[in-house]
Amino acid sequence: MQYTDLIKAKEKVSKLSIGTWAISGRDNFGKVDRDEAIKAIRLAIDMGVNHIDTAPVYGNGYAEQAVGEALADGYRDKVLISTKFGMVPNAMQRMTRDSSFKNIMREVESSLMNLKTDHIDFYFVHWPDLNTPLRETMTALNLLKEMGKIRYIAVSNFYLEQIEEASKYADIVVHQPEFSMVNFKNKELIDETYKRGIQAF
């Protein structure tokens, strides 16, 4: 397994990660065999993968709970967990963005319980919340770091200007832009943030 050095976090992260969107049972991924998903996660870890990416919005906590089960029996200490916050279903079951102080404090406790852990390694703002000042969001995340509930602050789907604004209030360690073999539109964003010591994840 090959690993990448994260500059600010001083962590080595495997170049392959375990993504858990597909085990949420949502978005036409089909029926999920929970036991097989857990076996697959453990096999990947046994083969050297040391990073898992999940989110409470993946199956309304289902993916996080599966990860929590997979990391029992000594597996938790072998991995770095990324999870996210800020996507909340409204009364119509449509997702709204809420990165307010109050919601972050609520969501982190739910994720810790789902994941069966006492800390989250990388805690991501899932999407920018234009109705909440970034200062408020980052204040909550700084407090969670002080409390030991999260280790590193991260952002997802942010523009460069939003990353720069958030960085005024907190130490952003990594970001997660949309980037794939068929979509290179964020290469400039990745290059620019790297110059600032913030790596794409």
PyMOL commands that set and color helices and strands:
alter all, ss='L'
color gray80, all
select helices_A, chain A and resi 21-24+34-46+62-70+76-78+101-115+134-147+160-166+187-195
alter helices_A, ss='H'
color red, helices_A
select strands_A, chain A and resi 3-6+11-14+18-19+51-53+80-85+87-89+95-97+120-125+150-156+172-176+199-200
alter strands_A, ss='S'
color yellow, strands_A
deselect
rebuild
show_as cartoon
